[in-house]
Structures are given as C-alpha cells and as structure tokens.
Amino acid sequence: MFNGSPAPSPECFKRARQSARTENAKLIAAAVIAAIRLNREEIKNSPVVHAKISDSLRLAEMIVARMKS
C-alpha cells in the first residue's frame, strides 16, 4: 500500500525535456534548410514551396536521427 498519491519519477521530467529539445532542434534545422532552399524563390502558396518545406522537414528528421545514433 502507498501512503499518499503517486508522483512521476524525476526520469519522466528528464525524458520530456530531452524530447522537447530534440523537437526544437528539428524545427530550427528544418527552418534553416527551408530558408536556404527558398532563398531565391518567390514565397507564395505553391506546390514548389510546399515540396521544399516538406523535404527540409524530412532532411532535418534524418539529421536528428543520425545524431542520436
């Protein structure tokens, strides 16, 4: 039996912080990659712009995954 209500372990907070850092790093990397790729493009709602942003997100995810391993 437990006395009082259960609380999350400190490990939970560490994992949550690490996950947030990874997501923030991925977002920043994707933004930088997209900015470089769209440097001379006209910024408008077009399939070309959407494709470059999508590719930038995938590349940022690959970079973060590679850094983890």
Protein Blocks (a to p, Z undefined) as FASTA:
>chain_A
ZZdjddddfklmmmmmmmmmmmmmmmmmmmmmmmmmmmmpccdddfklmmmmmmmmmmmm
mmmmmmmZZ
